[in-house]
Amino acid sequence: MLRSKTKVEVRYAETDQMGVVYHANYLVWFELGRTAYIRDLGFSYAQMEKDGILSPVTEIHAYYKKPLTYGQEAFVETWVEEYTGVKVIYGYEIRNSHGDLCITGSSTHVCVKKDSFRPVSMKKYFPEWHLAYEKEKKQKQEL
């Protein structure tokens, strides 16, 4: 099962008055991880959008365990938690450079037509992606 890893350096602008990463910035880091995961599978969000399909977030969860601060390195690990052919749930863990778990979370996405926002089947519009996600789902079930 693929678990993509992305390094993020905590920038000053991402912190709040307490000196810790502002909570909403972790959602941006989820996106960085998700984009890297898709790239690691050999696909591209940008190409999907050029093909007239969007993948909006329909649900998001974040669980804060330990703060990250300016100057630290964060490591975002991303994987497919669930896939139905229309909906995909990505899982995330963000750790600091010591390996301490700082954030866990998930985001749920569906593919929709850009002009109508009507859901579409990944199998029909992106058969290679569908096969890759089905393979990931199978490997997860075998664990």
C-alpha positions in Angstrom: 0.0 0.0 0.0 1.4 3.4 -1.0 1.9 5.9 1.8 3.3 9.1 0.2 5.6 11.3 2.3 5.9 15.1 2.0 8.3 17.4 3.9 7.0 20.8 4.9 9.2 23.5 6.6 7.1 25.5 9.1 7.2 29.1 8.0 6.7 32.1 10.3 3.6 33.2 8.3 1.9 29.8 9.2 2.1 30.4 12.9 -0.3 32.2 15.2 0.2 34.6 18.2 1.1 31.6 20.3 3.9 30.6 18.0 2.3 27.4 16.8 1.0 26.5 13.4 -2.5 28.0 12.9 -4.9 25.1 12.7 -6.3 25.9 9.2 -2.8 25.6 7.7 -2.8 21.8 8.4 -5.6 21.5 5.9 -3.3 23.1 3.3 -0.6 20.6 4.2 -3.2 17.8 3.7 -3.6 19.1 0.2 0.2 19.1 -0.3 0.3 15.5 0.8 -2.7 14.5 -1.3 -1.2 16.1 -4.4 2.1 14.3 -3.8 0.2 11.0 -3.3 -1.6 11.4 -6.6 1.7 12.3 -8.3 3.4 9.3 -6.7 0.7 7.1 -8.3 1.5 8.7 -11.7 -1.5 11.0 -12.0 -2.1 14.8 -11.9 -4.8 16.9 -10.3 -4.0 19.6 -12.9 -4.6 17.3 -15.8 -7.9 16.1 -14.2 -9.1 19.8 -14.1 -7.9 20.3 -17.7 -10.2 17.4 -18.6 -13.2 19.2 -17.1 -13.3 17.3 -13.8 -12.9 18.7 -10.3 -12.5 16.9 -7.0 -14.0 19.0 -4.2 -13.7 18.3 -0.5 -17.0 17.1 0.9 -15.8 16.4 4.4 -12.7 17.0 6.4 -11.4 16.0 9.9 -8.3 17.0 11.8 -7.3 15.8 15.2 -4.6 17.9 16.9 -2.1 15.9 19.1 1.0 18.0 19.4 1.8 21.5 18.2 4.3 22.4 15.5 6.2 25.7 15.7 8.2 28.0 13.4 11.4 26.5 12.1 10.4 22.9 12.6 10.1 20.4 9.9 6.8 18.5 9.4 6.3 15.3 7.5 2.9 14.6 5.9 2.1 11.0 5.2 -0.9 10.4 2.9 -2.7 7.3 1.8 -6.1 6.1 0.5 -8.3 5.2 3.4 -11.4 4.3 1.4 -12.4 4.2 -2.2 -15.9 3.5 -3.7 -15.5 4.4 -7.4 -17.1 7.8 -6.8 -15.8 8.8 -3.4 -12.3 8.7 -2.1 -11.2 9.2 1.5 -7.5 10.1 2.1 -5.9 9.6 5.4 -3.2 11.8 6.8 -0.6 11.8 9.6 1.7 14.7 10.3 4.8 14.1 12.4 7.6 16.3 13.5 11.3 15.6 12.8 11.5 13.5 16.0 8.7 11.2 14.7 6.1 12.5 17.2 2.6 12.3 15.9 1.2 15.9 15.7 -1.9 15.7 13.6 -4.1 13.0 12.1 -7.0 13.5 9.8 -8.9 12.6 6.7 -10.6 14.3 3.7 -13.4 13.0 1.6 -13.6 13.9 -2.1 -15.9 13.2 -5.1 -15.2 13.8 -8.7 -17.6 16.2 -10.4 -18.1 17.8 -13.8 -16.7 21.3 -13.8 -19.7 22.9 -15.5 -22.5 21.2 -13.5 -20.9 19.8 -10.3 -22.6 16.5 -11.0 -20.7 13.5 -9.6 -18.9 11.3 -12.1 -17.5 7.7 -12.0 -13.8 7.5 -11.8 -14.0 4.2 -13.6 -15.6 5.9 -16.6 -13.6 9.1 -16.7 -10.3 8.0 -15.4 -10.0 4.2 -15.7 -6.3 4.1 -14.9 -6.8 6.1 -11.7 -9.7 3.8 -10.8 -7.5 0.7 -11.3 -4.7 2.2 -9.2 -7.2 3.1 -6.3 -8.8 -0.4 -6.5 -5.3 -1.9 -6.2 -4.6 0.4 -3.1 -7.9 -0.7 -1.6 -7.1 -4.3 -2.1 -3.7 -4.0 -0.6 -5.1 -2.2 2.4 -7.7 -5.0 3.0 -4.8 -7.6 2.9 -3.0 -5.9 5.8 
